[in-house]
Amino acid sequence: MTNNLVKAPKILDIAIEAAISGGIAIMDIYKKPNFSSELKENNSPLTEADTAANTIINEYLIETGIPIISEENKNFSYEERKEWNSCWIVDPLDGTKEFLKRNGEFTVNIALCKLGKPILGIIYVPVSRELYYADVEKNIAYKSILDQNHNLTKELFKEEDRLKRFDTKEGIIRVVGSRSHMNQDTQDYISSVKNESNQVEIVSKGSSLKFCLVAEGMADVYPRFAPTMEWDTAAGHAICNAV
């Protein structure tokens, strides 16, 4: 299947609108005193916020004519997917465990992939209203802050919002780890870094916010040994590569 892509700036705008709208839907549920949740077959949690955000994001992205792979969709078989030139990869609520803990460390992840590689990435943090967005082919990534009503207060793609590469602090390796998935393999990795005569600082964060810390220069490495799906990594991958 060959997809006729909408021009990148327009398609990135659509994905940004989708991510913000999904984030608003999540916050409407997050503010409730109670909300429904259940366990999926893989024992990962699913809340009504996951479902609501997924519905809204799909409504935006379907207009592009590009196939969508989402954690909460019934996805096509690989026999069909392998013929795709491009596709969206979506996690409508990354960090559902953090959502349930109400610690604010959850995100909306949207990436556009072409020939198996992320070329556009959007991560929206609904609680802090931080919006990360990137175009890998142009090597540009940005962070914008929305107002209390999730509205943009200025134009996107402003130079003062551009994320720039930072140098690692000499002798210090800042390792970002998961709030909910810090396992023995990760601990062993951290020990191996220390054995190389490095001072290690541990930065704990939930969801794809770990990629955002790396992109902003607030962490140097994000080791991940627990099971991971592409909708967990594609948007963050794009943003880090663009930086």
C-alpha positions in Angstrom: 0.0 0.0 0.0 1.4 3.4 -1.0 0.2 6.4 1.0 -0.1 9.9 -0.4 1.2 11.9 2.5 -0.2 15.4 3.3 2.7 17.9 3.4 4.7 17.7 6.6 3.9 21.1 8.2 0.1 20.5 7.8 0.3 16.9 8.9 2.3 17.9 11.9 -0.3 20.5 12.8 -3.0 17.9 12.6 -1.1 15.5 14.9 -0.5 18.3 17.4 -4.2 19.2 17.4 -5.0 15.5 17.9 -2.6 15.2 20.8 -3.8 18.3 22.6 -7.5 17.3 22.1 -6.7 13.8 23.4 -5.0 15.4 26.4 -8.1 17.6 27.2 -10.3 14.4 27.1 -7.8 12.7 29.5 -7.9 15.7 31.9 -11.7 15.8 32.0 -11.6 12.2 33.4 -8.5 12.7 35.5 -10.4 15.4 37.5 -13.3 13.1 38.3 -13.3 11.7 41.9 -13.8 8.3 40.4 -13.3 6.8 36.9 -13.6 3.3 35.5 -10.6 1.0 34.9 -10.0 -2.6 34.0 -7.1 -5.0 33.2 -6.4 -6.0 29.7 -5.3 -9.5 28.6 -1.7 -8.6 29.2 -2.5 -7.3 32.7 -1.8 -3.7 31.8 -4.5 -1.2 33.0 -7.0 0.4 30.8 -9.1 3.4 31.9 -12.0 5.3 30.3 -9.4 8.0 29.7 -7.4 5.7 27.4 -10.5 5.0 25.4 -11.8 8.6 25.2 -8.4 9.9 24.1 -8.0 7.2 21.5 -11.4 7.9 20.0 -10.6 11.6 19.6 -7.1 11.1 18.2 -8.3 8.6 15.7 -11.0 11.1 14.5 -8.2 13.6 13.7 -5.7 11.2 12.2 -8.1 9.3 10.0 -8.5 12.5 7.9 -4.9 12.2 6.7 -5.7 8.9 5.0 -2.7 7.3 6.6 -3.2 4.0 8.5 -3.2 4.2 12.3 -1.6 1.7 14.7 -2.8 2.5 18.3 -2.4 0.6 21.5 -6.2 0.8 21.9 -7.2 -0.1 18.4 -7.9 -3.5 17.0 -4.8 -3.4 14.7 -4.3 -4.9 11.3 -2.4 -8.2 10.9 1.3 -8.0 10.0 0.5 -9.4 6.5 -1.4 -6.2 5.8 0.8 -3.8 7.7 4.1 -4.9 6.0 2.9 -3.4 2.8 2.4 0.0 4.3 4.8 2.8 3.3 3.8 5.0 6.2 1.6 4.8 9.3 0.7 6.6 12.5 1.8 5.0 15.8 -0.2 6.2 18.8 -0.4 5.7 22.5 -3.4 7.8 23.6 -2.4 7.5 27.2 1.2 6.5 27.9 1.7 5.9 31.6 -1.7 4.6 32.6 -0.2 3.4 35.9 0.9 7.0 36.6 -2.5 8.2 35.7 -4.0 5.9 38.3 -1.5 7.1 40.9 -2.6 10.7 40.0 1.1 11.8 39.9 0.7 13.7 36.6 3.5 11.8 34.8 1.5 10.5 31.8 1.5 11.6 28.2 -0.1 11.4 24.8 2.2 10.0 22.1 1.8 10.3 18.4 4.4 9.5 15.7 4.4 9.3 12.0 6.6 6.6 10.7 7.8 6.1 7.1 9.5 2.9 6.0 9.8 1.8 9.6 11.3 5.0 11.0 9.7 7.8 13.0 9.8 11.1 11.0 7.4 13.2 13.1 6.8 13.0 16.8 4.5 14.7 19.3 4.4 14.2 23.0 1.8 16.1 25.0 1.8 16.2 28.8 -1.8 17.1 29.8 -1.1 18.0 33.5 1.8 20.4 32.9 0.5 21.3 29.4 4.0 20.8 27.9 4.0 20.1 24.2 7.0 18.5 22.5 7.0 18.2 18.7 9.6 17.3 16.1 10.4 16.9 12.5 13.2 14.4 12.2 14.0 15.0 8.5 14.6 18.7 9.3 16.4 18.0 12.5 14.2 20.4 14.5 12.4 19.8 17.8 10.5 22.2 20.0 8.8 22.5 23.4 5.9 24.8 23.9 3.8 25.5 27.0 0.0 25.9 26.6 -2.2 27.9 28.9 -4.5 26.6 31.6 -7.2 25.9 29.0 -4.8 24.0 26.8 -4.6 26.8 24.2 -1.4 27.9 22.5 -0.3 31.3 23.7 2.0 31.9 20.7 2.9 30.5 17.3 4.5 27.1 17.1 8.1 26.6 15.7 9.5 29.7 17.5 13.3 29.7 17.7 13.2 30.4 21.4 11.3 27.1 21.9 13.7 25.0 19.9 15.4 22.1 21.8 19.1 22.2 21.4 21.7 19.5 22.1 23.4 19.6 25.5 26.8 18.3 26.4 27.0 15.6 29.1 28.3 16.8 32.4 31.9 15.6 32.7 32.2 12.5 35.0 28.4 12.4 35.6 26.0 10.1 33.8 22.4 11.0 34.5 20.3 7.8 34.0 16.6 8.2 33.7 14.5 5.3 35.0 10.9 4.4 35.1 8.6 5.1 38.0 6.9 1.8 37.5 9.4 -0.5 35.7 12.7 -0.2 37.5 13.8 -3.9 37.4 17.0 -5.8 38.2 18.4 -5.5 34.7 18.2 -1.7 35.0 19.9 -1.8 38.3 22.6 -4.0 36.9 23.1 -1.5 34.0 23.4 1.3 36.5 26.0 -0.6 38.4 28.0 -1.2 35.2 28.0 2.5 34.4 29.3 3.2 38.0 32.1 0.6 37.5 33.4 2.6 34.6 34.4 5.3 37.1 31.4 7.5 36.4 29.3 9.2 39.0 25.7 8.3 38.4 22.6 10.4 39.1 19.2 8.6 38.9 16.3 10.6 37.5 12.9 8.9 38.0 10.1 9.7 35.6 7.0 8.0 34.2 5.9 7.4 30.6 7.6 8.9 27.6 8.6 11.9 29.7 11.9 10.0 30.0 12.6 10.7 26.3 11.7 14.3 26.9 14.3 14.6 29.7 17.0 13.2 27.3 15.9 15.6 24.5 16.1 18.6 26.9 19.5 17.6 28.1 18.2 16.8 31.6 19.3 13.1 31.4 21.9 11.4 29.3 20.6 7.8 28.9 17.4 6.0 29.2 18.0 2.2 29.6 14.9 0.0 29.1 14.9 -3.7 29.7 11.3 -4.3 30.5 8.8 -5.2 27.7 8.2 -2.3 25.4 5.9 -1.6 22.4 6.6 0.8 19.5 3.7 3.1 20.6 5.7 3.6 23.8 8.9 4.7 22.0 8.1 6.0 18.5 7.2 9.6 19.4 10.1 10.0 21.9 12.5 8.4 19.4 11.5 11.0 16.8 12.0 13.9 19.3 15.4 12.7 20.5 16.6 12.0 16.9 15.5 15.5 15.8 17.5 17.1 18.6 
